[in-house]
């Protein structure tokens, strides 16, 4: 579970899970590259680590192919390699969350292009580089809702919703990752997906109660529990795991 000397790249590093994943890899000795479009948040969250050179920020927008290509080139120029790449970025349009009868074709196409398309483009370029070294690990973030349908009742009277594009995108990410695992496995590269359940993040009390009631562990996940699943899949402890969709959901999908 140690990452001494390994270069670990996290997209969506300024998000609630991205920040925690960065911290987890730092604790296990990794050279962490935090990729995001929000540098101000990064500077606040990692001020101590920045001063000691433990973490490096790279502006990268996964929804823009040119930004992805530039960012990866910059990382390789600085570190010469990428050992682990984890896609946690969550790009979406301003009308994200509209009910299905208000979803336009433009919104649907844009969200699929930014999110699923962004994961594809980053994976394509990173795996090409890993193939040269015949080693590496790619982890994509999906969701339980890429595997099972939503339980809409938990959102009633909470002001929350489950966007239709989210289910399609996350399901696509899981199968994209399986495709890549089969394609790049012969080169010593592992590709896996993490499917989190609900993560505690100041949701309405009613939602937390509804969600917990029908989850076997009777609670939402903590952000550190999701982060440790990423560390595990990236580590040598998971050296024979590829093409997997790891459920980190308190038993939600076991029902």
Order of alpha helices (4+ residues) and beta strands (2+ residues): beta-alpha-beta-alpha-alpha-beta-alpha-beta-alpha-alpha-beta-alpha-beta-alpha-alpha-beta
